[in-house]
Amino acid sequence: MSERMHQSDAAWLQMEEPTGLMVITAVLWFDEPLDWERLEDVVRERLVERYPRFHQRVVTGGLLGTARWEEHPAFRLEDHLRRTKLGPPGGHAELERLVSESMSTPLDFARPLWELHLIQGYEDGCALLMRVHHCIADGISLARVLLSLTDERAAGGRMAGGFEEAEDPPGTLGRLLRGARTVVGSTRAAWKRGAELLAEPIQLMDLAVEGAKGASAVSRLLTLMQDPPSPFKGELGREKRVAWSRPVPVGKVREIGHGTGSTVNDVVMAVVAGMLRRYVLARGQPPEDIRAVVPVNLRPPREPLPRELGNRFGVVFLPLPLGLEDPLERLWELKRRMDTLKRSPEAAVMFGMLSAAGLAPAPVERMAVEVMRKKASLVLTNVPGPKRPVYLAGAKLSGVMFWVPMPARLGVGLSIFSYAGHVTLGVAADAGLVPEPHELLEDFELELESLAEAVRGAGHPVPLH
């Protein structure tokens, strides 16, 4: 028995290139060693037996070249769960180097498209490296899958709660999510018309637009000016580099937010914009505004993850105000731009385009990819993790970082992850474009201090947006 791959999942399969692997990467670290047998039991029971995609492989070809899922006839857990010894001295730099090397290594398409490495010899504890192909699920869903492996206590017995809030956030973001989910239903209804859409695939996009009431959003996407040249755009190679920051206490970020009428998310995004501005200036280039592709979750937060997982997200194009010199002005302008995007059906429209790309007609696929490649310079993902510490196979989880793929030949991915009262920034980049990602992290820390100082010394009122 085999099962046809959903078109929104097939789109990520088709975007795979040697210089841009469509693999989601996560690294988790612990202050104590993990028990191997207990880890095996957790992975088998909570991952492989619960979600079929982790024991199925992808088969391509056949009628219309459609990708399908089928059971792997010789599946063995030991082919996917492995032990690796970190080279001496076994510190942060060595772990970053190992993760970087993994980002340049494709998964084995003869097997289910995932692997989990227990990395022994990392400081006084250990680390886990997980790699999952994007055609299995989106990053937010996989974050929830990862959490399902953890417990609230070291003794186990009670799985940790969800990554996301219990209900939609209030205000404009809630309206965006509800409107975006409407288009998901329209896209599914359109898919059932099958042959008619294959004859005229653009109809799927038309229906997506109609479902989101977003004709203006499509027009805006297609008429956006190309992003300017910057150190973050250029030809890609196979070698990738990753790095992640020291965890920043959420309380420090929240203090800045209270002083400016901003959320923690507003502040972190503004610090990222300032970080990129510093990096561009240091290379003698004028800091012009650039856009980030920002994934938006389209699953209702209360909806349990389906056993088949899959991709249910859209993207928005967030213009980052690198051109503004004053940190406070940059924060308020970014907040204004994000509030504007929250009222737009743009995320749902891009979900429709990605779903249409998975139908395989080349013009539709090229359109979705070209929109992302020309209109943006990087990928920026923000996922909230557990607010309290959790345990995996009895060991307390000390920290987490993850990266989604950089589609459409984008060369830089930034990831923001919050866990147990701290925020961490991760950088993944093409080695030819950003050979030393730690320079970005240094700029991140400098910009955070600069914004905090600006808030302390501000004498003007917070603008109302």
PLY file of the C-alpha trace (Angstrom):
ply
format ascii 1.0
element vertex 465
property float x
property float y
property float z
element edge 464
property int vertex1
property int vertex2
end_header
0.00 0.00 0.00
1.14 3.52 -0.77
-0.30 6.98 -0.20
-0.09 10.01 -2.42
1.96 12.89 -0.99
-0.01 16.08 -0.34
0.86 18.84 -2.78
2.05 21.26 -0.07
4.53 18.57 1.11
5.64 17.69 -2.42
6.59 21.33 -3.02
9.40 21.00 -0.47
10.56 17.75 -2.02
10.82 19.48 -5.39
12.82 22.42 -3.99
15.67 20.17 -2.82
19.01 21.13 -4.40
22.63 20.18 -3.56
23.25 23.77 -2.41
19.96 24.00 -0.53
18.83 20.87 1.32
15.19 21.01 2.46
15.98 19.53 5.88
14.87 20.88 9.26
17.67 20.68 11.83
17.38 20.78 15.62
20.05 20.49 18.29
19.24 19.86 21.96
21.83 19.83 24.73
21.92 18.40 28.24
24.13 18.86 31.29
24.17 15.10 31.93
24.50 11.99 29.74
21.37 10.38 28.31
20.56 6.72 28.94
20.78 5.05 25.51
18.22 2.30 26.10
15.71 4.72 27.59
16.21 7.05 24.62
15.58 4.15 22.22
12.31 3.33 23.96
11.12 6.95 23.84
11.95 7.37 20.14
10.31 4.07 19.22
7.11 4.63 21.21
6.57 8.38 20.79
8.00 8.98 17.32
8.18 5.90 15.10
5.05 4.12 16.33
2.97 7.30 16.66
3.79 8.98 13.31
3.84 6.74 10.20
6.10 9.05 8.21
9.02 7.99 10.41
8.86 4.43 9.09
7.81 5.28 5.52
10.00 6.23 2.57
9.34 8.52 -0.40
8.81 6.93 -3.81
8.78 9.07 -6.95
7.88 8.32 -10.57
4.82 6.57 -11.91
1.75 8.41 -13.18
2.50 12.13 -13.63
5.67 11.67 -11.55
3.67 12.01 -8.33
5.55 11.43 -5.07
4.08 8.82 -2.74
4.62 7.44 0.76
5.14 3.70 1.23
6.18 1.48 4.10
9.89 0.78 4.18
10.11 -3.03 3.91
13.30 -3.28 5.96
12.91 -0.42 8.45
15.33 -0.59 11.38
15.45 2.00 14.14
19.22 1.65 14.39
19.57 3.03 10.84
18.14 6.34 12.07
19.06 6.55 15.77
22.83 6.60 16.07
25.62 7.43 18.51
28.36 9.93 17.65
31.43 10.94 19.65
32.24 14.66 19.62
35.87 15.48 18.92
38.04 17.04 21.63
37.81 19.28 23.53
34.07 18.61 23.17
32.84 22.16 23.61
30.41 24.57 22.00
32.63 25.22 18.96
33.00 21.51 18.21
29.23 21.00 18.45
28.59 23.91 16.08
31.11 22.44 13.62
29.40 19.03 13.68
25.95 20.59 13.12
27.38 22.67 10.25
28.73 19.55 8.56
25.36 17.84 8.88
23.66 20.73 7.05
25.79 20.00 4.01
24.95 16.27 4.01
21.78 15.04 2.26
19.51 12.47 3.84
19.36 8.96 2.35
16.26 8.89 0.09
16.28 5.09 0.09
15.11 5.24 3.71
12.62 7.30 5.75
13.85 10.88 5.64
15.04 11.51 9.19
17.90 10.79 11.55
18.64 11.37 15.23
22.20 11.40 16.58
23.11 11.10 20.26
26.30 13.15 20.51
28.38 11.93 23.42
31.32 13.81 24.91
29.69 17.25 24.77
31.00 19.10 27.84
29.83 17.22 30.97
26.63 15.98 29.30
25.57 15.26 25.74
23.57 16.62 22.81
20.98 15.39 20.32
21.03 16.30 16.65
17.76 15.72 14.79
17.31 16.10 11.02
13.93 15.71 9.32
13.03 16.46 5.71
10.55 19.30 5.26
8.24 17.09 3.18
7.38 15.22 6.41
6.24 18.29 8.36
6.75 22.01 8.88
9.04 23.41 11.55
6.35 24.34 14.07
4.80 20.87 13.86
8.19 19.23 14.31
8.85 21.40 17.34
5.65 19.96 18.82
6.76 16.46 17.84
10.08 17.02 19.59
8.30 18.20 22.72
6.16 15.06 22.67
9.37 13.13 23.41
9.83 15.03 26.67
8.28 14.76 30.14
7.48 17.27 32.84
9.55 15.28 35.36
12.78 13.28 35.22
10.94 10.15 36.25
8.70 10.42 33.17
5.11 9.30 33.07
3.60 12.64 32.02
4.47 14.26 28.72
5.22 17.98 28.62
2.54 20.38 27.44
2.29 22.06 24.04
4.66 24.59 22.56
1.89 26.98 21.61
-0.65 28.98 23.55
-3.97 27.31 24.25
-5.89 29.60 21.92
-5.38 32.15 19.18
-3.72 35.37 20.29
-6.09 38.35 20.49
-6.26 41.22 18.04
-4.87 41.46 14.56
-2.69 38.34 14.67
-5.71 36.26 15.64
-7.63 37.64 12.67
-4.73 36.80 10.37
-4.65 33.19 11.55
-8.42 32.74 11.28
-8.45 34.23 7.77
-5.46 32.19 6.72
-7.10 28.95 7.86
-10.09 29.73 5.66
-7.90 29.45 2.59
-6.63 26.05 3.70
-10.15 24.69 3.42
-10.62 26.31 0.03
-7.38 24.81 -1.23
-8.39 21.33 -0.11
-11.79 21.68 -1.78
-10.08 22.80 -4.95
-7.72 19.81 -4.88
-10.69 17.44 -4.99
-11.51 18.77 -8.44
-8.39 16.89 -9.55
-8.14 16.66 -13.33
-9.69 20.09 -13.84
-6.93 21.67 -11.80
-4.21 19.70 -13.53
-5.49 21.07 -16.81
-5.51 24.63 -15.43
-3.40 24.72 -12.23
-3.63 28.46 -11.83
-7.27 27.91 -10.74
-6.00 26.53 -7.47
-4.28 29.80 -6.79
-7.40 31.72 -7.83
-9.48 29.76 -5.33
-6.91 30.31 -2.64
-7.11 34.02 -3.28
-10.89 33.92 -3.17
-10.88 31.97 0.09
-8.56 34.51 1.72
-10.24 37.51 0.05
-6.71 38.42 -0.91
-6.49 39.50 -4.55
-4.65 42.59 -3.37
-2.18 40.40 -1.48
-1.27 38.51 -4.66
-0.86 41.79 -6.48
1.39 43.08 -3.71
3.52 39.93 -3.70
4.07 39.97 -7.45
4.78 43.70 -7.67
7.14 44.01 -4.72
10.47 45.50 -5.72
13.39 43.09 -5.65
15.45 43.14 -2.49
18.67 45.18 -2.90
22.12 43.57 -3.09
23.56 42.81 0.34
26.07 40.47 2.01
23.19 38.01 2.44
22.46 37.45 -1.26
24.58 35.68 -3.88
25.55 32.36 -5.40
25.34 29.44 -3.01
27.74 26.61 -2.35
27.24 23.30 -0.54
29.06 24.25 2.66
26.93 25.74 5.46
27.85 27.30 8.80
25.78 27.51 11.97
26.12 29.26 15.30
23.84 30.14 18.18
23.92 32.81 20.85
24.15 32.62 24.60
20.62 32.44 26.01
19.18 35.87 26.82
16.84 36.13 29.85
13.30 36.90 28.71
13.06 39.34 31.62
15.70 41.54 30.02
13.78 41.62 26.74
10.47 42.18 28.55
11.95 45.18 30.39
12.70 46.83 27.05
9.18 46.03 25.89
7.57 47.60 28.96
9.52 50.80 28.34
8.31 51.08 24.76
4.83 49.55 24.75
6.14 46.60 22.75
5.92 42.81 23.04
8.87 40.50 23.55
8.50 39.47 19.90
8.59 43.12 18.75
11.79 43.73 20.69
13.59 40.59 19.49
12.70 41.30 15.85
13.95 44.89 16.23
17.22 43.67 17.71
17.62 41.28 14.76
17.07 44.20 12.34
19.71 46.24 14.18
22.08 43.26 14.11
21.75 43.00 10.33
22.26 46.76 9.97
25.52 46.58 11.95
26.73 43.64 9.85
26.04 45.47 6.55
27.68 48.71 7.76
30.81 46.83 8.86
31.24 45.69 5.24
31.10 49.19 3.85
27.64 48.89 2.29
24.68 51.24 2.74
22.08 49.67 5.05
18.95 49.38 2.90
15.74 47.73 4.05
15.55 44.02 3.22
12.74 41.48 3.58
12.62 38.33 5.65
10.44 35.34 4.79
8.58 34.63 8.05
6.60 31.35 8.39
3.09 31.64 9.87
1.39 28.65 11.47
-2.00 27.80 9.90
-3.02 25.02 12.30
-5.53 25.91 15.04
-3.53 25.73 18.29
-6.07 23.38 19.91
-5.98 20.98 16.96
-3.95 17.84 17.73
-1.23 17.02 15.27
-2.46 14.47 12.71
-0.56 11.19 12.58
0.43 12.03 8.99
1.89 15.42 10.07
2.48 17.42 6.86
2.91 21.13 6.12
0.25 23.60 7.19
1.86 27.01 7.14
2.12 30.08 4.97
4.70 32.84 4.85
4.69 36.62 5.00
7.35 39.00 3.73
8.46 41.25 6.60
10.44 44.36 5.53
13.19 44.93 8.09
14.01 48.65 8.63
17.78 48.51 8.30
17.79 52.05 6.93
16.80 53.61 10.28
19.73 54.57 12.52
17.95 55.21 15.82
17.22 51.95 17.71
13.91 53.22 19.13
12.67 54.48 15.78
13.63 51.13 14.29
11.65 49.27 16.97
8.50 51.37 16.47
8.71 51.15 12.68
9.14 47.39 12.78
6.18 47.10 15.16
4.08 49.18 12.74
5.09 46.98 9.80
4.31 43.77 11.69
0.90 45.11 12.73
0.18 45.88 9.05
1.14 42.35 8.00
-1.11 40.87 10.68
-4.10 42.38 8.86
-3.07 40.87 5.53
-4.08 37.50 3.98
-0.56 37.23 2.57
0.33 34.07 4.53
-2.73 32.23 3.21
-2.00 33.31 -0.35
1.55 31.95 -0.13
0.16 28.67 1.26
-1.96 28.47 -1.89
1.06 29.15 -4.07
3.15 26.49 -2.31
0.31 23.99 -2.60
0.01 24.80 -6.29
3.76 24.32 -6.67
3.36 20.78 -5.37
1.04 19.95 -8.26
4.21 19.85 -10.41
3.49 22.18 -13.37
6.78 24.00 -13.76
5.38 27.55 -14.30
3.49 27.45 -11.01
6.42 26.03 -9.08
8.79 28.62 -10.52
6.39 31.41 -9.62
6.26 30.48 -5.93
10.03 29.99 -5.73
10.87 33.15 -7.65
8.64 35.28 -5.44
10.62 34.14 -2.40
14.03 34.34 -4.06
13.70 37.82 -5.55
11.56 39.54 -2.94
13.47 38.42 0.18
17.03 38.04 1.49
16.69 35.61 4.39
14.39 33.32 6.38
13.38 34.35 9.92
11.59 31.84 12.18
10.30 32.43 15.70
8.98 29.48 17.75
7.96 29.66 21.44
9.08 26.65 23.42
8.09 25.40 26.89
8.07 28.05 29.61
9.39 25.56 32.19
12.25 23.03 31.96
11.39 19.60 30.53
13.12 16.21 30.58
13.99 13.75 27.83
14.70 10.13 28.77
15.25 11.31 32.34
17.76 14.07 31.56
16.92 17.76 31.99
16.91 19.64 28.69
19.31 22.60 29.03
18.75 24.29 25.67
17.35 23.98 22.17
18.11 25.50 18.78
16.65 24.71 15.37
16.77 25.83 11.75
14.28 25.46 8.94
15.58 25.09 5.36
16.43 28.15 3.30
14.21 27.69 0.22
14.36 29.46 -3.15
18.16 29.71 -2.99
18.18 32.04 -0.01
21.49 31.89 1.81
20.75 32.93 5.41
18.35 31.55 8.02
17.76 33.10 11.44
15.90 31.22 14.18
14.57 32.55 17.47
13.65 29.96 20.11
12.39 30.63 23.62
12.69 28.02 26.35
12.46 28.09 30.15
12.66 31.87 30.48
15.42 32.45 27.90
15.63 33.42 24.23
18.33 32.07 21.89
19.17 33.26 18.38
20.52 30.77 15.83
22.21 31.57 12.53
22.55 29.20 9.57
24.25 30.55 6.49
25.95 29.66 3.26
29.68 29.62 4.02
30.46 31.71 0.95
28.09 34.50 2.00
28.55 34.57 5.79
31.76 32.68 6.57
31.76 33.73 10.27
28.19 33.66 11.64
29.53 34.49 15.11
30.00 38.05 13.88
26.23 38.29 13.55
25.80 36.97 17.10
28.24 39.58 18.42
26.21 42.26 16.64
23.04 40.80 18.18
24.41 41.22 21.70
25.67 44.75 20.95
22.33 45.77 19.48
20.41 44.38 22.46
22.50 46.54 24.80
22.14 49.56 22.49
18.35 49.27 22.45
18.20 48.80 26.24
20.36 51.92 26.71
18.18 53.91 24.29
15.06 52.95 26.26
16.67 53.94 29.56
17.69 57.31 28.16
14.50 58.02 26.20
12.69 61.21 27.06
9.95 61.12 24.43
6.62 59.29 24.64
5.91 55.95 23.06
4.03 56.47 19.75
0.58 54.92 19.48
0.39 52.41 16.58
0 1
1 2
2 3
3 4
4 5
5 6
6 7
7 8
8 9
9 10
10 11
11 12
12 13
13 14
14 15
15 16
16 17
17 18
18 19
19 20
20 21
21 22
22 23
23 24
24 25
25 26
26 27
27 28
28 29
29 30
30 31
31 32
32 33
33 34
34 35
35 36
36 37
37 38
38 39
39 40
40 41
41 42
42 43
43 44
44 45
45 46
46 47
47 48
48 49
49 50
50 51
51 52
52 53
53 54
54 55
55 56
56 57
57 58
58 59
59 60
60 61
61 62
62 63
63 64
64 65
65 66
66 67
67 68
68 69
69 70
70 71
71 72
72 73
73 74
74 75
75 76
76 77
77 78
78 79
79 80
80 81
81 82
82 83
83 84
84 85
85 86
86 87
87 88
88 89
89 90
90 91
91 92
92 93
93 94
94 95
95 96
96 97
97 98
98 99
99 100
100 101
101 102
102 103
103 104
104 105
105 106
106 107
107 108
108 109
109 110
110 111
111 112
112 113
113 114
114 115
115 116
116 117
117 118
118 119
119 120
120 121
121 122
122 123
123 124
124 125
125 126
126 127
127 128
128 129
129 130
130 131
131 132
132 133
133 134
134 135
135 136
136 137
137 138
138 139
139 140
140 141
141 142
142 143
143 144
144 145
145 146
146 147
147 148
148 149
149 150
150 151
151 152
152 153
153 154
154 155
155 156
156 157
157 158
158 159
159 160
160 161
161 162
162 163
163 164
164 165
165 166
166 167
167 168
168 169
169 170
170 171
171 172
172 173
173 174
174 175
175 176
176 177
177 178
178 179
179 180
180 181
181 182
182 183
183 184
184 185
185 186
186 187
187 188
188 189
189 190
190 191
191 192
192 193
193 194
194 195
195 196
196 197
197 198
198 199
199 200
200 201
201 202
202 203
203 204
204 205
205 206
206 207
207 208
208 209
209 210
210 211
211 212
212 213
213 214
214 215
215 216
216 217
217 218
218 219
219 220
220 221
221 222
222 223
223 224
224 225
225 226
226 227
227 228
228 229
229 230
230 231
231 232
232 233
233 234
234 235
235 236
236 237
237 238
238 239
239 240
240 241
241 242
242 243
243 244
244 245
245 246
246 247
247 248
248 249
249 250
250 251
251 252
252 253
253 254
254 255
255 256
256 257
257 258
258 259
259 260
260 261
261 262
262 263
263 264
264 265
265 266
266 267
267 268
268 269
269 270
270 271
271 272
272 273
273 274
274 275
275 276
276 277
277 278
278 279
279 280
280 281
281 282
282 283
283 284
284 285
285 286
286 287
287 288
288 289
289 290
290 291
291 292
292 293
293 294
294 295
295 296
296 297
297 298
298 299
299 300
300 301
301 302
302 303
303 304
304 305
305 306
306 307
307 308
308 309
309 310
310 311
311 312
312 313
313 314
314 315
315 316
316 317
317 318
318 319
319 320
320 321
321 322
322 323
323 324
324 325
325 326
326 327
327 328
328 329
329 330
330 331
331 332
332 333
333 334
334 335
335 336
336 337
337 338
338 339
339 340
340 341
341 342
342 343
343 344
344 345
345 346
346 347
347 348
348 349
349 350
350 351
351 352
352 353
353 354
354 355
355 356
356 357
357 358
358 359
359 360
360 361
361 362
362 363
363 364
364 365
365 366
366 367
367 368
368 369
369 370
370 371
371 372
372 373
373 374
374 375
375 376
376 377
377 378
378 379
379 380
380 381
381 382
382 383
383 384
384 385
385 386
386 387
387 388
388 389
389 390
390 391
391 392
392 393
393 394
394 395
395 396
396 397
397 398
398 399
399 400
400 401
401 402
402 403
403 404
404 405
405 406
406 407
407 408
408 409
409 410
410 411
411 412
412 413
413 414
414 415
415 416
416 417
417 418
418 419
419 420
420 421
421 422
422 423
423 424
424 425
425 426
426 427
427 428
428 429
429 430
430 431
431 432
432 433
433 434
434 435
435 436
436 437
437 438
438 439
439 440
440 441
441 442
442 443
443 444
444 445
445 446
446 447
447 448
448 449
449 450
450 451
451 452
452 453
453 454
454 455
455 456
456 457
457 458
458 459
459 460
460 461
461 462
462 463
463 464
